[in-house]
Amino acid sequence: MSNSKKKTKKQKIYFSKTRVVIFLIVLVLTISCGLLFKEPIENLLNKKDLSNTDASVIDESGLSVHFIDVGQGDSIAIRFPDGKTMLVDAGTTASSNKLCNYLSTNFFKSNEVVFDYLLLTHSDADHCGGMPAICEKFVINTIYRPYMYCVKNDIDETGGNSSNKNICSTKIYYDTISAFNSEINSNGENAKIVWTDIDVVSTTEKIEGTNYSIDFYAPTLKYLTNSDTVGTIANDFSPIMVLNYNNRKIMLTGDASISSEQNAIARTKLPDVDLLKVGHHGSKTSSGENFLKQIKPEIAVISVGEGNSYKHPTTEALNRLTAVGANIYRTDVNGNIIANISSNEEGTIQIVVGAVSNGVQIRVEYLMAGIIILSLSLCFGIKIKV
């Protein structure tokens, strides 16, 4: 009896200097282009427009607030019923192209390029990173900025006296303040710059028009003090402000912490609000229990990046929001979120989610991996099992 041996066919791999050189060239070009042009490639691959959703519910005569998906950061664009526009924060430097594209394509109409108002809540890079690009791309008439003094290179806003002043010396804040100082408004003059003192922005520099206004409740301090909460005190320079229109109220909070919320509550009674932009991306150090019980938001919007390293939004914040009955929307889940207040007597609030999804579904890393695997197969005859 003879034993028959089962022959297995070995895969042949073809190596040569030419094949190796070609593969290395493809590898370098793929990685270089992927890293250098990551954002435009992903924007192209994932481009969507309003035709993918029902935008007919938006009342163009009413007021619209766009919570733009800029990843782990904040950017909010507002169109008032009289046609005036406002931008609150501008996300990170990395998201600036995405932000500018959204504004040009989906927020501004026809040839509009002017923001009547721009507000920077505080100096963190995930709020001011895109400001230089915004100032370069669009025209800004009035700029509201925090009482955070820039001291870097040729700028010393303290005049050499830093006592009782909060100083920020980061490059991105320097770039932001430089852009603000160089901004030319629609009349060809220097843009007006207003420091966000709650007394000033609620009186002489109040943002208001026919049937709408913005009230500021914080920050209550102009310089750093001790904070009894965990987190960066610089966050407490974020304004807590309420946009009023047609008997509806939308509260924006930047990264204001529980400490700032408590200071605002101690100063005055806060109003009930219909919608809350949740503070600090859903951090446990914001959206305190007492604060939420006072403002009683029916809708909560969290601007947060998918899979962020901070683990935002936290379970603590989500539980507190759920406890007051808020219906929660998140940019990491819902993409771009538009809150529209109608101009009719009811002042209906309509939420449109994913109206223009500039979030990344196809990542450039996936494309790079695919090209590298295909190159391995073509150059060396390696069969890849999928």
C-alpha positions in Angstrom: 0.0 0.0 0.0 1.5 3.3 -1.1 1.0 6.6 0.7 0.0 9.4 -1.6 1.2 12.8 -0.6 -1.0 15.8 -1.0 0.9 18.5 -2.9 0.3 22.1 -1.9 0.9 24.8 -4.3 3.3 27.4 -2.9 2.6 31.1 -3.7 5.4 32.6 -5.7 6.5 36.1 -4.7 8.4 38.1 -7.3 11.2 40.3 -6.1 13.5 42.6 -8.1 15.1 45.9 -7.5 12.8 47.6 -10.0 9.7 46.2 -8.3 11.0 47.3 -4.8 11.8 50.8 -6.1 8.3 51.1 -7.7 6.6 49.9 -4.5 8.6 52.3 -2.3 7.8 55.2 -4.6 4.1 54.4 -4.5 4.3 54.0 -0.7 6.0 57.4 -0.2 3.6 59.1 -2.6 0.5 57.5 -1.0 1.5 58.4 2.6 2.7 61.9 1.7 -0.4 62.8 -0.3 -2.7 61.2 2.3 -1.2 63.3 5.1 -0.8 66.5 3.1 -4.2 66.4 1.4 -6.2 64.5 4.0 -9.0 67.1 4.4 -9.7 67.9 0.8 -9.6 64.2 -0.1 -12.1 63.3 2.6 -14.3 66.3 1.7 -14.4 65.1 -1.9 -15.1 61.5 -0.9 -17.9 62.4 1.6 -19.5 65.4 0.0 -23.2 65.6 0.5 -25.7 68.4 0.0 -29.1 69.5 1.2 -30.8 67.4 -1.4 -30.2 64.4 0.8 -32.5 65.6 3.5 -35.8 67.4 3.9 -34.7 71.0 4.3 -38.1 72.3 3.3 -39.0 72.6 7.0 -36.6 75.5 7.4 -38.5 78.8 7.5 -36.2 81.3 5.7 -38.1 84.2 7.3 -37.3 82.9 10.7 -34.1 82.4 12.6 -31.6 79.6 12.0 -28.7 78.3 14.1 -26.2 76.0 12.5 -24.3 73.8 14.9 -21.5 72.8 12.5 -19.7 69.5 12.8 -16.1 70.5 13.2 -15.1 67.4 15.2 -13.8 68.0 18.7 -14.6 71.7 18.8 -17.3 74.4 18.5 -18.6 76.5 15.6 -22.0 77.9 15.4 -23.4 80.1 12.6 -26.5 82.2 13.1 -28.8 83.8 10.5 -31.1 86.3 12.0 -34.6 87.1 10.6 -33.4 90.4 9.2 -30.7 88.6 7.2 -27.8 89.6 9.5 -25.3 86.8 10.3 -23.1 85.8 13.2 -20.4 83.2 13.8 -19.6 81.9 17.3 -16.2 80.1 17.5 -14.4 78.5 14.6 -13.3 75.0 15.6 -9.7 73.8 15.2 -7.1 74.7 12.6 -7.4 71.2 11.1 -11.2 71.7 10.6 -10.9 75.2 9.1 -11.2 74.1 5.4 -14.2 72.0 6.3 -15.8 74.9 8.2 -15.2 77.5 5.4 -16.6 75.1 2.9 -19.8 74.5 4.9 -20.3 78.3 5.4 -19.7 79.1 1.7 -21.8 76.3 0.3 -24.6 75.8 2.9 -24.9 78.9 5.1 -24.3 81.9 3.0 -26.6 82.7 0.1 -25.6 83.7 -3.4 -22.5 86.0 -3.1 -22.7 86.7 0.6 -19.3 86.8 2.4 -20.0 89.1 5.4 -20.5 88.2 9.0 -22.1 91.1 10.8 -20.9 89.7 14.1 -18.2 87.2 15.1 -17.7 86.0 18.7 -14.8 84.1 20.1 -15.7 82.5 23.5 -12.2 81.8 24.7 -8.6 81.0 23.7 -8.7 77.2 23.5 -7.5 75.9 20.1 -10.7 74.0 19.4 -12.6 77.2 19.5 -10.2 79.7 17.9 -8.1 77.5 15.6 -10.1 78.3 12.5 -10.4 82.1 13.2 -7.5 83.2 11.0 -9.0 81.2 8.1 -12.4 82.8 8.7 -11.0 86.3 8.7 -9.1 85.6 5.5 -12.1 84.0 3.7 -14.9 86.3 5.0 -15.5 89.9 5.9 -16.2 90.6 9.6 -17.9 93.8 10.7 -17.9 93.5 14.5 -15.7 91.1 16.6 -16.5 90.1 20.2 -13.6 88.7 22.0 -12.8 87.5 25.6 -10.9 89.3 28.3 -7.9 87.2 27.6 -4.8 89.2 26.8 -2.4 88.1 24.1 1.3 88.4 25.0 3.5 86.9 22.3 6.0 88.2 19.7 5.1 91.7 18.7 1.8 91.8 20.7 1.6 92.7 24.4 -2.0 93.7 25.2 -1.2 94.1 28.9 1.1 97.1 28.2 3.7 95.4 30.3 1.4 95.2 33.3 0.0 91.6 33.7 -1.4 92.0 37.2 -5.0 90.8 37.5 -5.1 89.9 33.8 -5.4 86.5 32.1 -2.6 86.0 29.6 -2.6 83.6 26.8 0.7 83.1 24.8 -0.2 80.3 22.5 0.6 80.6 18.8 -3.0 80.0 17.6 -4.3 82.7 20.0 -1.6 85.1 18.7 -2.6 84.2 15.1 -6.2 84.8 16.0 -5.7 88.2 17.6 -3.4 89.3 14.8 -6.2 88.3 12.3 -8.7 90.3 14.4 -6.5 93.4 14.5 -6.0 93.2 10.7 -9.6 92.6 9.8 -11.2 95.1 7.4 -15.0 95.5 7.5 -17.5 95.9 4.7 -17.0 99.7 4.8 -13.2 99.4 4.2 -12.4 100.3 7.8 -10.9 98.3 10.7 -13.4 95.9 12.1 -14.9 97.0 15.5 -13.5 94.9 18.4 -15.6 94.6 21.5 -14.4 92.9 24.7 -17.1 90.7 26.2 -17.9 92.5 29.4 -21.5 91.5 30.2 -22.5 95.0 31.0 -21.2 96.4 27.7 -22.5 93.6 25.5 -25.9 93.8 27.2 -26.2 97.6 26.7 -24.2 99.8 24.3 -22.9 96.8 22.2 -26.0 94.6 22.5 -26.7 92.4 19.5 -30.4 93.0 18.6 -32.8 93.6 15.8 -36.5 93.4 15.1 -38.0 90.8 17.4 -34.6 89.3 18.4 -31.8 90.0 20.8 -28.9 88.3 22.7 -28.6 88.6 26.5 -25.3 87.8 28.2 -25.2 86.3 31.7 -21.5 85.3 31.9 -18.6 85.7 32.2 -19.0 87.6 35.4 -15.2 88.2 35.9 -12.6 89.9 33.7 -9.5 88.1 35.1 -8.6 84.7 36.6 -9.7 83.6 40.0 -9.6 80.3 41.8 -12.0 77.7 40.5 -13.6 75.1 42.7 -14.2 72.7 39.7 -11.8 70.5 37.8 -10.7 71.9 34.5 -9.1 74.9 32.9 -10.2 78.2 34.4 -9.8 79.8 30.9 -13.0 78.0 30.0 -14.9 80.3 32.4 -14.3 83.2 30.0 -16.9 81.6 27.7 -20.0 83.7 27.6 -23.3 82.2 28.8 -25.7 83.9 26.4 -29.3 83.6 25.4 -30.6 84.2 21.9 -34.2 85.4 22.1 -36.6 85.2 19.1 -40.3 84.9 18.7 -40.8 83.9 22.4 -38.1 81.1 22.1 -34.7 81.0 23.7 -31.5 79.3 22.7 -28.6 79.3 25.2 -25.0 79.1 24.0 -22.3 78.4 26.6 -18.9 77.8 25.0 -16.8 75.8 27.5 -18.3 77.5 30.6 -17.9 75.3 33.7 -20.2 74.6 36.6 -18.3 77.4 38.5 -19.3 80.0 35.8 -22.8 78.6 35.8 -23.0 79.1 39.6 -21.7 82.6 39.3 -24.4 83.4 36.7 -27.1 81.9 38.9 -25.9 84.0 41.9 -26.0 87.2 39.8 -29.5 86.8 38.4 -32.3 84.3 37.7 -31.6 82.5 34.4 -34.6 82.0 32.0 -36.1 78.8 30.9 -34.6 77.9 27.5 -35.9 75.8 24.7 -32.5 74.7 23.5 -29.1 74.5 25.2 -25.8 74.2 23.5 -24.2 72.0 26.1 -21.0 73.4 27.7 -17.6 72.0 27.1 -18.6 69.2 24.7 -20.5 67.4 27.4 -17.7 67.4 30.0 -18.7 66.4 33.5 -17.4 69.8 34.7 -20.2 71.6 32.8 -24.0 71.4 32.8 -24.4 71.2 36.6 -27.6 69.9 38.2 -28.7 73.2 39.7 -28.0 75.1 36.4 -30.0 72.6 34.3 -32.9 72.6 36.8 -33.1 76.4 36.5 -33.0 76.7 32.7 -35.0 73.5 32.0 -33.8 72.9 28.4 -36.2 70.8 26.1 -33.4 70.3 23.5 -29.7 69.8 24.1 -27.1 70.0 21.4 -23.6 68.7 22.0 -20.7 69.7 19.7 -18.2 66.8 20.0 -15.8 64.8 17.9 -16.3 61.1 17.2 -14.1 58.9 19.3 -12.4 61.8 21.0 -9.7 61.1 23.6 -11.5 63.1 26.3 -14.4 60.6 26.4 -16.9 63.4 25.7 -19.8 63.5 26.3 -19.4 62.0 29.7 -22.0 59.8 31.4 -22.4 62.3 34.2 -23.4 65.1 31.8 -25.7 62.9 29.7 -27.4 61.7 32.9 -28.0 65.2 34.1 -29.5 66.2 30.8 -31.7 63.2 30.7 -32.9 63.9 34.2 -34.3 67.3 33.2 -36.0 65.7 30.1 -33.8 67.2 27.4 -33.9 65.6 23.9 -30.2 65.2 23.1 -28.5 65.8 19.7 -24.8 65.3 19.0 -22.6 66.3 16.1 -20.6 63.1 16.4 -23.8 61.1 15.9 -26.1 63.4 13.9 -23.5 65.5 11.9 -24.5 69.1 11.3 -27.5 70.2 13.2 -29.8 73.1 12.3 -32.2 74.6 14.8 -34.8 76.7 13.0 -37.3 79.0 14.8 -40.2 79.7 12.6 -41.6 83.3 12.0 -45.2 82.2 12.7 -47.1 82.9 15.8 -46.2 79.6 17.3 -42.5 80.2 17.0 -42.0 76.4 16.3 -38.5 75.0 16.7 -37.6 72.6 14.0 -34.4 70.5 14.3 -32.8 69.3 11.0 -30.0 66.8 11.5 -27.4 65.7 9.0 -28.6 68.5 6.7 -25.2 68.8 5.1 -22.9 66.0 6.3 -19.3 67.1 6.2 -18.4 64.4 8.7 -16.0 61.7 7.4 -17.5 58.4 6.5 -14.6 57.4 4.2 -11.3 58.2 5.9 -8.1 58.9 3.9 -6.4 56.2 6.0 -8.7 53.6 4.6 -7.9 54.8 1.0 -4.1 54.7 1.8 -4.3 51.2 3.2 -6.2 50.0 0.1 -3.6 51.6 -2.3 -0.7 50.0 -0.4 -2.3 46.6 -0.4 -3.1 46.8 -4.1 0.5 47.9 -4.7 1.9 44.9 -2.8 -0.2 42.6 -5.0 0.7 44.2 -8.3 4.4 44.7 -7.6 5.2 41.3 -6.0 2.3 39.0 -7.0 1.2 38.7 -3.4 -2.4 37.5 -3.1 -4.2 39.3 -0.3 -7.0 37.4 1.4 -9.8 39.7 2.3 
